[in-house]
Amino acid sequence: MERQKTKDLPMNFKRIFSIPCCIGLLFSSANALPTAKEVFAKMGMGYNIGNTLEVPMNPSAWGNDFPTQELIDSVKSAGFNTVRIPCAWYSHSNAIAVDSNWTLYTPDGDENTINAAWLDSVKTVVDYVVKRDMYAILNIHWDNGWLEDHIGTSVDEKINARQKSYWEQIAAKFKDYDEHLLFASTNEPGESGDGLKQDNANTLKAYHETMIKAVRSSGGNNATRTIIVQAPDTDENKAHNYLKGNFPADPAGTDYMMGEFHFYPYTFALMEQDADWGNTIRYWGEGNYSTTDAAHNVKKGAYASPEYVDSVFAMLGEDFKDIPMVIGEFGVIKRLELKGEDLRLHLRSRADYYGRIAELSKKYGFVPCIWDTGDEGNGNMTIIRRNKNRGILDYESLNAMRAAYGLPKFEGNSIDALVEKSLDNSDREMKVIYKAQSDTAETGTLSYGFAAQDWSQYTAMSLDIKFKGSSSSWSGVTLFNMSADWKWKQVSLGDFDDFTGEWQNIKIAFDGSSEPGMDFEDISKVVTIGINVQGVDVDASLELDNIILWKKDGTKVTFLDFNDNKEMKCEGIAVGGLAPSTINDGETRITTPANTDFTRVGLRSIDIQQGLINAIFIGNEPGSAKAFLINGLGQMIATQNINAKAGSNSIQLKAETRGPAILMIKQGSQVYSQKVILK
């Protein structure tokens, strides 16, 4: 009907009317950035700066240095042309304003205002990337879960408002950047409840569309910047079921959009231990199957097999043949506990897998981004050594990907040295260094996970430990366990001054009522043990050996002595690995109960896991005390009354939310507080 009205207009008016329309179209076309397909053609292989800018509060808190131009140059030299920058924003916003005395206050602006200094820091990293003519993908990455963990069956207006506000600010900061910068709406957006359904997918679509509109309306090059939207959970099958045919609307049209999924076939890529429902996959691909460990070969056509991988890529290639896709993360853990030829076959399997992902990505129009955190211990996925002796850590996996993209092979071998090391049967220990990454309270975690074990036959654990450290404020060393549905318990081993700097043998009873003693949520289902080292401006070292389980009759079982290539995982400010043992079996070691000196007053240690805050509070006298938790809005979200004794007191608070908070304990006129990150 509107066409008919135009047709009846006088000819001169129609000519005048058409001139500005044509000028507008020409202006829009002349200033548009290259389309997503044109950008994709130049993106090549991708690299994640993992466990860095997405770390809440402090990008160095998980052990990595702040990215440098030198790091990005090494990524470029390795053959990558895309850098994904996982990024936190919530913990750098007004939502968590706290003054130097840990008192919450109301800052200028609303709670969704991102700190200008943080935007500048992120810009620094983006500039490193685009300076090398590489492509940067900038996202909102988990970010304390305010969106990712809350994809409900309907839109939450508070979440939607934050999504809009954050992206308006991010987009405004980068509006003049060209096509080398891409924006990704979320990371791994999931759901809360009984499992994702169509209503959840529709909610996620709405959040994506809020982001798209915020970016498009911010001016500059953002009108046609390539935007990446994620499938629910960034899962390959949910991309097929819920993103295909339900792609978010873009005012600029579909030419400037990409989709994203992540690819971690669990039993091969992430599963650490065999379970009662199935085994881990260690060996993958023709020529890599074990004849001595056949139970861990992938079965033809099964989940995670080469056939499965091929079928997934073919399916998504057909689903999104008109829309480029980004594999935002993929990788396979290194199982360095294996020995000899089994380890060699496993590492060759990983390399072949990385190469196959690259081949299929190039075939179907995907950008494959490796997940790389800089960790070099057991279970790592690192390809580029990041913080020391920068260079290539995993030649075989990198060369397999380079071959798929027609790049020449690097001379180098990573597998032989690892296999040789695996055959070393000399006496070893776990050796760890803790170095502060900021001037705030930090934690270094040493943990060992395993399939559920029944420890009800044991009454105690002993370990050999050599610890020396300094902290400018409170400090603590705690032993913790996890059992039964991610429930954590811990016991304080003392603060830094309680250790001698020499080898000590500490024995911990499996009874929290004794001193020292440790409880379990369910001692019949123990899955993790570990040690946390905590403090401010920490400079410390720890050596650990001979973790022994004791039975009621006095007999003992060696649980972990590190002589079989099994090592503990380092997180936070902890960096370390296996080393030759320094215990002289002929020397007399000090045998001491843990934490016998309780004269110091305050918070001895804090551990936060899966919604539970466990802390050791040292009281200076008997009497009532109260612990309470305050969120970033100043609201009290958990309390506990304590009938405190002089000395060590355990508290446990349950929080239903995630993000920064203040833990405070009040006893009489004494008040102790500590900033914490709920998770």
Helices and strands as residue ranges (DSSP letters): H 2-7, H 11-31, H 36-43, E 45-48, H 69-77, E 80-85, G 90-92, G 94-96, H 116-131, E 135-139, G 143-145, H 157-173, E 181-184, H 198-216, G 220-223, E 227-230, G 232-234, H 236-238, I 239-243, G 254-256, E 257-263, H 266-269, G 294-296, H 306-319, E 325-330, H 340-364, E 366-370, E 384-385, E 391-392, H 395-404, H 415-422, E 428-435, E 441-453, E 458-470, E 475-483, E 487-494, G 496-498, E 503-509, E 526-536, E 539-551, E 556-560, E 569-572, E 574-580, E 590-591, E 602-609, E 612-619, E 623-631, E 636-644, E 647-654, E 659-667, E 670-678
